[in-house]
Amino acid sequence: MVYAENTENCSCWYQVNEVKAAKEKLIEDRRSRLDMKLERAAAKRSLYLKQIMKKAHDEEEKLKEIAFINEMEARNKRHDLMLIRQEKEDRLQVPIIHFQTTP
């Protein structure tokens, strides 16, 4: 009878140990899945931030290009106005020179 009780106790302890091991494995599996999710989330967040930084850089480059184009247009306009002014002055100078050359 003592042997039968010991056998049952061993069997119970074996089952208890199996349950504990299975429970620990489930906990470890959950922890592993959670770690993987956290890693994926961190990678996605990093990619998202890189995309935002790239977009901001691209926008900054566009603004620089627009400023450069505006500056060039302003320079061209000033140059054109200076040429027009010079042409007007040259036209005004021609008759004066013409009158002075004739006696």
C-alpha positions as semicolon CSV with decimal commas, in nm:
position;residue;x (nm);y (nm);z (nm)
1;M;0,000;0,000;0,000
2;V;0,286;0,236;0,082
3;Y;0,437;0,157;-0,252
4;A;0,110;0,243;-0,427
5;E;0,089;0,578;-0,247
6;N;0,449;0,657;-0,338
7;T;0,374;0,571;-0,698
8;E;0,072;0,799;-0,698
9;N;0,274;1,078;-0,532
10;C;0,546;1,042;-0,791
11;S;0,287;1,048;-1,065
12;C;0,128;1,359;-0,916
13;W;0,464;1,532;-0,877
14;Y;0,549;1,441;-1,234
15;Q;0,223;1,592;-1,356
16;V;0,272;1,902;-1,143
17;N;0,620;1,945;-1,286
18;E;0,486;1,897;-1,638
19;V;0,218;2,161;-1,578
20;K;0,476;2,400;-1,433
21;A;0,707;2,341;-1,728
22;A;0,422;2,393;-1,975
23;K;0,318;2,711;-1,795
24;E;0,677;2,840;-1,798
25;K;0,702;2,761;-2,168
26;L;0,381;2,955;-2,236
27;I;0,513;3,249;-2,038
28;E;0,842;3,236;-2,227
29;D;0,658;3,212;-2,561
30;R;0,445;3,515;-2,472
31;R;0,752;3,707;-2,362
32;S;0,925;3,615;-2,688
33;R;0,625;3,726;-2,899
34;L;0,603;4,050;-2,702
35;D;0,975;4,115;-2,755
36;M;0,933;4,055;-3,129
37;K;0,637;4,296;-3,140
38;L;0,836;4,559;-2,954
39;E;1,129;4,517;-3,194
40;R;0,899;4,552;-3,496
41;A;0,737;4,859;-3,341
42;A;1,078;5,015;-3,277
43;A;1,185;4,943;-3,637
44;K;0,863;5,094;-3,773
45;R;0,902;5,400;-3,551
46;S;1,261;5,444;-3,666
47;L;1,159;5,414;-4,032
48;Y;0,875;5,662;-3,979
49;L;1,110;5,915;-3,819
50;K;1,361;5,870;-4,103
51;Q;1,084;5,936;-4,356
52;I;0,980;6,251;-4,171
53;M;1,340;6,371;-4,161
54;K;1,383;6,301;-4,533
55;K;1,061;6,484;-4,615
56;A;1,170;6,782;-4,405
57;H;1,508;6,785;-4,579
58;D;1,339;6,767;-4,920
59;E;1,108;7,055;-4,826
60;E;1,407;7,258;-4,711
61;E;1,581;7,192;-5,042
62;K;1,269;7,302;-5,231
63;L;1,261;7,626;-5,030
64;K;1,627;7,689;-5,107
65;E;1,564;7,630;-5,478
66;I;1,265;7,866;-5,475
67;A;1,467;8,133;-5,296
68;F;1,748;8,092;-5,551
69;I;1,506;8,121;-5,844
70;N;1,343;8,429;-5,692
71;E;1,684;8,589;-5,638
72;M;1,786;8,517;-5,998
73;E;1,459;8,662;-6,129
74;A;1,509;8,975;-5,919
75;R;1,866;9,013;-6,050
76;N;1,748;8,967;-6,407
77;K;1,476;9,226;-6,356
78;R;1,725;9,476;-6,209
79;H;1,961;9,410;-6,499
80;D;1,682;9,460;-6,751
81;L;1,580;9,787;-6,583
82;M;1,941;9,906;-6,587
83;L;1,966;9,824;-6,957
84;I;1,643;10,009;-7,032
85;R;1,764;10,309;-6,833
86;Q;2,099;10,303;-7,011
87;E;1,926;10,284;-7,350
88;K;1,707;10,583;-7,258
89;E;2,011;10,780;-7,145
90;D;2,194;10,687;-7,464
91;R;1,898;10,805;-7,674
92;L;1,887;11,131;-7,486
93;Q;2,262;11,183;-7,536
94;V;2,250;11,133;-7,911
95;P;2,061;11,453;-8,000
96;I;2,278;11,662;-7,770
97;I;2,592;11,530;-7,936
98;H;2,429;11,584;-8,277
99;F;2,352;11,947;-8,201
100;Q;2,695;12,014;-8,069
101;T;2,868;11,872;-8,375
102;T;2,678;12,090;-8,617
103;P;2,792;12,456;-8,637
